[in-house]
Amino acid sequence: MDSISFYQRMAEFARWKHTFSQQLRQSQEWFKNHQSQSQATRHCLQKALNLLDNASFTVACVGEFSRGKTELINALLFTEYNQRLLPSKPGRTTMCPTEIFYTPGRESERDSGPGYVRLLPIETRRTTTSLNNFRRIPKNWVTLPFDMADPESVARAMSTISQVKRVQASDARAMGFDPQQLPPTSDGLLEIPRWRHALINLDHPLLRHGLRILDTPGLNALGNEPELTLSTLQQADAVIFLLAADSGLSYSDITIWQDHLKGLRAAQQQSNTIALLNKVDVLWDNLDESADRDIEEIREQTARSLSQPLEQVVAISAKQGLLAQARGDDALLQRSNLPQLEALLINQLLRNQQQIAGQRILSDAIRIVKSTRTNLQKQLFHSDRELESLQQQIHRPAQFDTQVQALRQNVRKLHQQYHRQHLDLRTYQRQIDEHCQQLREPLTPFQLEGLIGTTHQKMVKSWSFVGLSKAIDEFFQQLRQRMIRVEQQAKAANTTLLTIYERSNNHCCSPEDASSHCFQLHSHLQRLRQLEQQAQQFRRSLGNIFNIKQRVIGRFINSLVQEVRIMNTDLNTAIDHWNREALTPISHETHYQKSLLDQQMLHMTHLNQQHSSQSLRLQSLRTMIAEQGSALVELERIIDMQPCANASLNPQLQPAPNDSRTARPRHSLAGIA
């Protein structure tokens, strides 16, 4: 695999999103121009667009200090600028959690130019306010703009991430640090990071294509920022756990793995966590032929210790990989194993794309556009037959008028039939509305806030390890009971939905498609289990240092409550979306058929006007056929958009060259039946 394969796959990912988005936007315009877009269709197409526009691939780098995370990120981002973008030197280079991304325009252009480093002071740790809340308070951040065309400007801005400050032990403790774990200075002060969190908006091809990188330096950052574990790492598409190849697993490495990484994506069959044994070059010895065997033994031992599949444990030299790219040395690049890491990231990228492509809202959008084309093709065929029949009767006025009258009666009959379908649809929607109301009952924000308030009072009254544990256990017990009620209501709602699809006899939706529109609760139940497991793990990690962790506990509780609120909001939003989307195929089919019939009735009325000549009547029908044909050609052009070979649109994932384990995404309107 060549050195830019990850770059190529990210470019394909971006092209796939762009092409698919283009098709959906042009489909929106097509429906608007032809006056056949129902509310359900508008909602479906817009939500599908939002999903694609916000799709990204997030890689989180986790590990203790001096594991080479910064150099690894430099190696991944070396393409295009051929230089280190992040400061890299012996010692601690990245002192605070850092997010690297690219956001064109919007906030960056308003106050800091196209590139910036935005920093949150470490003093904000004195409060129990979470990072997510501070993101909404711009005045608390320090923003340093830089110009990508000026390397010195970039270097100055990036170097601020590694800044430290000296404080008294009491101040360090107030900000969540353990003084015993901090190196003292000559004046008796302690050295701590200057910043709590950093955001880097960087114009780089990989980041433009949708890559986002999170660098979390050390156990201290994870332990003091609970939402990194509760939320940020949970949402990462790939997690790279960096270890030192020469020293093996340390106590802090094991703690990070046990407390923060082991449970990630526990319910998924495919692990998204890669254990990376970095700095393997220190073990290279040209005089010792057993070096490779020793490295392999270290991999196997690490895999056993972490209970990680061996293929997910990679020995790598990020430094040598970066050097090899700078020199164009392919042999050194292969020995660094950077391409092997890229292969694993490609697998995760493609898995992420499959998950996006499998979203029901995208399938509905595709189905809507394709069923519209099918209906238009059928209508055009029938119109051609009608024109042919009328042309045969043109010299026989009596038969011509009789034929026109018969056509008009047939259109009226079809219109009445679809009017009844529309009434049925309204009945079906009322049934779905009733089920949604029952689904929402256990999840009202008022009830949740009451439960949160009661739990908080219990914590205040018994602010101890035992009291905290008991209050959290009772909190989750109440949440589980509520979710059981929701689960029971969801089963009843899905039974009704499947009955509706069976009764509707709607040919645009197969039984499998009907099942895909059932309300899905699995991800929400899984999220609740994850939060409960993380709460239990956090309590265990406190141990004997409970008394010095008061603010950390406060931040954890605030973060946990915030995540529960988000989960509850997401679930209520999912119910609202299901309410609007459950009958989308039936709704669109009914609306569009009615639209076609309305057009036919208008033309049939013109045909049936007694004062019109036969030639004018035929011309009216030809005009209708021409309009339908033009609309069909335009819609087929949208569906068949294939701007380049790499983005040819097909639902299958075909193997990529030189790697049978990876696949190239090919999915859009053109290739999905």
VENZI-V165740 format. One record per backbone hydrogen bond with DSSP energy under -1.0 kcal/mol. NH is the residue of the N-H (numbers start at 1). CO is the residue of the C=O. E is the energy in kcal/mol with one decimal. If there is no record, write none. Layout:
NH&CO&E ; NH&CO&E
//
This chain:
5&2&-1.4 ; 8&4&-2.5 ; 9&5&-2.6 ; 10&6&-2.4 ; 11&7&-2.2 ; 12&8&-2.3 ; 13&9&-2.4 ; 14&10&-2.2 ; 15&11&-2.5 ; 16&12&-2.8 ; 17&13&-2.1 ; 18&14&-2.6 ; 19&15&-3.1 ; 20&16&-2.4 ; 21&17&-2.7 ; 22&18&-2.5 ; 23&19&-2.2 ; 24&20&-2.2 ; 25&21&-2.7 ; 26&22&-2.6 ; 27&23&-2.2 ; 28&24&-2.4 ; 29&25&-2.1 ; 30&26&-2.3 ; 31&27&-2.6 ; 32&28&-2.2 ; 33&29&-2.5 ; 34&30&-1.9 ; 36&31&-1.7 ; 42&38&-2.4 ; 43&39&-2.5 ; 44&40&-2.4 ; 45&41&-2.6 ; 46&42&-2.3 ; 47&43&-2.4 ; 48&44&-2.3 ; 49&45&-2.0 ; 50&46&-2.4 ; 51&47&-2.1 ; 52&48&-2.0 ; 53&49&-2.9 ; 54&50&-1.8 ; 57&210&-2.8 ; 59&212&-3.1 ; 60&238&-2.8 ; 61&214&-3.8 ; 62&240&-3.2 ; 63&216&-1.2 ; 72&68&-2.1 ; 73&69&-2.4 ; 74&70&-2.3 ; 75&71&-2.2 ; 76&72&-2.3 ; 77&73&-2.1 ; 81&79&-1.2 ; 82&78&-2.1 ; 98&215&-2.7 ; 99&198&-2.6 ; 100&213&-3.2 ; 101&200&-2.4 ; 108&105&-1.3 ; 110&106&-1.3 ; 111&107&-1.5 ; 112&108&-2.0 ; 116&201&-1.5 ; 117&144&-2.3 ; 118&199&-3.1 ; 119&142&-3.1 ; 120&197&-2.6 ; 122&194&-1.9 ; 124&121&-1.5 ; 125&122&-2.1 ; 126&123&-2.0 ; 127&124&-1.3 ; 134&130&-1.8 ; 135&131&-1.9 ; 136&133&-1.0 ; 137&134&-1.9 ; 140&137&-1.8 ; 141&138&-1.9 ; 142&119&-3.1 ; 144&117&-3.0 ; 146&115&-1.9 ; 150&147&-2.2 ; 154&150&-2.0 ; 155&151&-2.7 ; 156&152&-2.5 ; 157&153&-1.9 ; 158&154&-2.8 ; 159&155&-2.2 ; 161&158&-1.6 ; 162&159&-1.0 ; 163&160&-1.6 ; 165&192&-2.6 ; 167&190&-2.6 ; 172&168&-2.3 ; 173&169&-2.5 ; 174&170&-1.9 ; 175&171&-1.1 ; 176&173&-1.7 ; 177&172&-2.5 ; 181&178&-2.3 ; 182&179&-1.4 ; 185&189&-2.6 ; 188&185&-1.8 ; 190&167&-3.0 ; 191&183&-1.2 ; 192&165&-2.7 ; 194&163&-2.2 ; 196&120&-4.1 ; 198&97&-2.4 ; 199&118&-2.7 ; 200&99&-3.2 ; 201&116&-2.3 ; 202&101&-3.0 ; 204&202&-1.2 ; 208&204&-2.9 ; 209&205&-2.0 ; 210&207&-1.1 ; 211&206&-2.2 ; 212&57&-2.4 ; 213&100&-2.6 ; 214&59&-2.5 ; 215&98&-3.2 ; 216&61&-2.8 ; 218&63&-3.1 ; 218&216&-1.0 ; 222&218&-1.4 ; 223&219&-3.0 ; 224&220&-2.0 ; 225&221&-1.1 ; 228&225&-2.1 ; 230&226&-2.9 ; 231&227&-2.4 ; 232&227&-2.0 ; 233&228&-3.3 ; 235&231&-1.5 ; 237&58&-1.5 ; 238&58&-1.8 ; 239&272&-2.9 ; 240&60&-3.5 ; 241&274&-3.2 ; 242&62&-2.8 ; 243&276&-3.1 ; 245&278&-2.9 ; 248&244&-2.0 ; 254&250&-2.3 ; 255&251&-2.1 ; 256&252&-2.5 ; 257&253&-2.5 ; 258&254&-3.0 ; 259&255&-2.9 ; 260&256&-2.2 ; 261&256&-1.1 ; 262&257&-3.0 ; 264&261&-1.8 ; 266&263&-1.5 ; 268&265&-1.6 ; 274&239&-3.3 ; 275&312&-2.6 ; 276&241&-3.2 ; 277&314&-3.1 ; 278&243&-2.6 ; 278&276&-1.2 ; 280&316&-2.0 ; 282&279&-1.5 ; 283&280&-1.9 ; 284&281&-1.0 ; 288&285&-1.4 ; 291&288&-1.4 ; 294&290&-2.4 ; 295&291&-2.4 ; 296&292&-2.1 ; 297&293&-2.0 ; 298&294&-2.0 ; 299&295&-2.1 ; 300&296&-2.3 ; 301&297&-2.5 ; 302&298&-2.5 ; 303&299&-2.6 ; 304&300&-2.1 ; 305&301&-2.4 ; 306&302&-2.2 ; 308&303&-2.4 ; 312&309&-1.7 ; 313&310&-1.9 ; 314&275&-2.5 ; 316&277&-2.8 ; 317&336&-2.0 ; 321&317&-2.4 ; 322&318&-2.4 ; 323&319&-2.3 ; 324&320&-2.7 ; 325&321&-1.8 ; 326&322&-2.0 ; 327&323&-2.1 ; 328&324&-1.6 ; 329&324&-2.1 ; 333&329&-2.0 ; 334&330&-2.5 ; 335&331&-2.0 ; 336&332&-2.0 ; 341&337&-1.6 ; 342&338&-2.3 ; 343&339&-2.1 ; 344&340&-1.7 ; 345&341&-2.3 ; 346&342&-2.6 ; 347&343&-2.0 ; 348&344&-2.0 ; 349&345&-2.7 ; 350&346&-2.8 ; 351&347&-2.2 ; 352&348&-2.5 ; 353&349&-2.3 ; 354&350&-2.5 ; 355&351&-2.0 ; 356&352&-2.0 ; 357&353&-3.1 ; 358&354&-1.8 ; 359&356&-1.7 ; 363&359&-1.7 ; 364&360&-2.7 ; 365&361&-1.9 ; 366&362&-2.5 ; 367&363&-2.7 ; 368&364&-2.7 ; 369&365&-2.0 ; 370&366&-2.6 ; 371&367&-2.8 ; 372&368&-1.9 ; 373&369&-1.9 ; 374&370&-2.3 ; 375&371&-2.6 ; 376&372&-2.3 ; 377&373&-2.5 ; 378&374&-2.4 ; 379&375&-2.5 ; 380&376&-2.4 ; 381&377&-2.1 ; 382&378&-2.3 ; 383&379&-2.3 ; 384&380&-2.2 ; 385&381&-2.0 ; 386&382&-2.3 ; 387&383&-2.5 ; 388&384&-2.4 ; 389&385&-2.3 ; 390&386&-2.4 ; 391&387&-2.4 ; 392&388&-1.4 ; 396&393&-1.9 ; 400&396&-2.6 ; 401&397&-2.7 ; 402&398&-2.2 ; 403&399&-2.6 ; 404&400&-2.4 ; 405&401&-2.5 ; 406&402&-2.3 ; 407&403&-2.4 ; 408&404&-2.5 ; 409&405&-2.3 ; 410&406&-2.3 ; 411&407&-2.3 ; 412&408&-2.3 ; 413&409&-2.2 ; 414&410&-2.3 ; 415&411&-2.5 ; 416&412&-2.5 ; 417&413&-2.0 ; 418&414&-2.2 ; 419&415&-1.8 ; 420&416&-1.9 ; 421&417&-1.6 ; 422&418&-2.1 ; 423&419&-1.9 ; 424&420&-2.4 ; 425&421&-2.5 ; 426&422&-1.9 ; 427&423&-1.8 ; 428&424&-2.8 ; 429&425&-2.5 ; 430&426&-1.9 ; 431&427&-1.7 ; 432&428&-2.1 ; 433&429&-2.7 ; 434&430&-2.1 ; 435&431&-1.9 ; 436&432&-2.4 ; 437&433&-2.0 ; 438&434&-1.7 ; 439&435&-2.2 ; 440&436&-1.9 ; 441&437&-1.1 ; 443&440&-2.1 ; 448&444&-2.2 ; 449&445&-2.9 ; 450&446&-1.8 ; 451&447&-2.1 ; 452&448&-2.7 ; 453&449&-2.6 ; 454&450&-2.3 ; 455&451&-2.3 ; 456&452&-2.5 ; 457&453&-2.1 ; 458&454&-1.8 ; 459&455&-1.9 ; 460&456&-2.4 ; 461&457&-2.1 ; 462&458&-1.5 ; 464&462&-2.4 ; 468&464&-2.9 ; 469&465&-2.2 ; 470&466&-2.5 ; 471&467&-2.3 ; 472&468&-2.3 ; 473&469&-2.5 ; 474&470&-2.4 ; 475&471&-2.0 ; 476&472&-2.4 ; 477&473&-2.1 ; 478&474&-2.1 ; 479&475&-1.9 ; 480&476&-2.8 ; 481&477&-1.9 ; 482&478&-1.9 ; 483&479&-2.3 ; 484&480&-2.1 ; 485&481&-1.6 ; 486&482&-2.0 ; 487&483&-2.6 ; 488&484&-2.0 ; 489&485&-2.1 ; 490&486&-2.5 ; 491&487&-1.8 ; 492&488&-1.6 ; 493&489&-2.4 ; 494&490&-2.5 ; 495&491&-1.9 ; 496&492&-1.9 ; 497&493&-2.2 ; 498&494&-2.5 ; 499&495&-1.7 ; 500&496&-2.1 ; 501&497&-2.3 ; 502&498&-2.0 ; 503&499&-2.5 ; 504&500&-2.5 ; 509&506&-1.2 ; 514&510&-2.7 ; 515&511&-2.2 ; 516&512&-1.6 ; 517&514&-1.1 ; 518&515&-1.7 ; 525&521&-2.3 ; 526&522&-2.7 ; 527&523&-2.1 ; 528&524&-2.0 ; 529&525&-2.1 ; 530&526&-2.4 ; 531&527&-2.3 ; 532&528&-2.2 ; 533&529&-2.6 ; 534&530&-2.6 ; 535&531&-2.1 ; 536&532&-2.3 ; 537&533&-2.5 ; 538&534&-2.4 ; 539&535&-2.0 ; 540&536&-2.0 ; 541&537&-2.0 ; 545&542&-2.1 ; 548&545&-1.0 ; 549&546&-1.6 ; 553&549&-3.1 ; 554&550&-2.4 ; 555&551&-2.8 ; 556&552&-2.8 ; 557&553&-3.1 ; 558&554&-2.5 ; 559&555&-2.9 ; 560&556&-3.3 ; 561&557&-2.9 ; 562&558&-2.4 ; 563&559&-2.6 ; 564&560&-2.4 ; 565&561&-2.5 ; 566&562&-2.6 ; 567&563&-2.8 ; 568&564&-2.6 ; 569&565&-2.9 ; 570&566&-3.2 ; 571&567&-2.3 ; 572&568&-2.4 ; 573&569&-2.7 ; 574&570&-2.6 ; 575&571&-2.0 ; 576&572&-2.2 ; 577&573&-2.8 ; 578&574&-2.6 ; 579&575&-2.3 ; 580&576&-1.5 ; 581&577&-2.1 ; 582&578&-2.7 ; 584&581&-1.9 ; 587&583&-3.2 ; 588&584&-3.0 ; 589&585&-2.2 ; 590&586&-2.5 ; 591&587&-2.5 ; 592&588&-2.9 ; 593&589&-2.2 ; 594&590&-2.0 ; 595&591&-2.1 ; 596&592&-2.4 ; 597&593&-2.4 ; 598&594&-2.5 ; 599&595&-1.9 ; 600&596&-2.3 ; 601&597&-2.8 ; 602&598&-1.9 ; 603&599&-2.1 ; 604&600&-3.1 ; 605&601&-2.2 ; 606&602&-1.6 ; 607&603&-2.3 ; 608&604&-1.9 ; 612&609&-1.3 ; 617&613&-2.1 ; 618&614&-2.4 ; 619&615&-2.3 ; 620&616&-2.0 ; 621&617&-1.7 ; 622&618&-2.5 ; 623&619&-2.4 ; 624&620&-1.9 ; 625&621&-2.3 ; 626&622&-2.6 ; 627&623&-2.3 ; 628&624&-2.4 ; 629&625&-2.7 ; 630&626&-2.5 ; 631&627&-2.4 ; 632&628&-2.4 ; 633&629&-2.5 ; 634&630&-2.2 ; 635&631&-2.3 ; 636&632&-2.7 ; 637&633&-1.9 ; 638&634&-1.7 ; 639&635&-2.3 ; 640&636&-2.2 ; 641&638&-1.2 ; 648&645&-1.7 ; 654&664&-1.3 ; 659&656&-1.5 ; 662&659&-1.0 ; 664&654&-3.8
//
